Amino acid sequence: MRTVLVTGSTLVPDSVVDDIGRRGYEVRLFRRDDLSAGELHDALRGVSGYLIGGRELFGAEHLEAARSLAAIGFVGTDAEAYVPGWRPARTCSPPTW
């Protein structure tokens, strides 16, 4: 089963988390806004999707832990400012399942 990481305490409603699960994904949920770089690195292992709803900083170094990552969603505006790893993530080849 493919897994989607969802972070944040308030920006991603429970209905969205439930919908991800109904679509056949396992949800790895962190209802926190303050994941450290190490916690995020560990949480990204093995996930195929990542919905950023917290204030953690997704950097280029996190791509190493996220080898299965195929999609990233950001809840908010100005993703380029809050997601420092957006440029290298955009140029990565998607995984083959």
QUICORCOR-V995400 format. One record per helix or strand of 3 or more residues. SS is the DSSP state (h for helix, s for strand). FROM is the first residue (numbers start at 0). TO is the last residue. If there is no record, write none. Layout:
ss/from/to
SS/FROM/TO
SS/FROM/TO
This chain:
ss/from/to
s/2/6
h/13/21
s/25/29
h/36/42
s/48/51
h/59/63
s/70/73
h/78/81
h/85/90
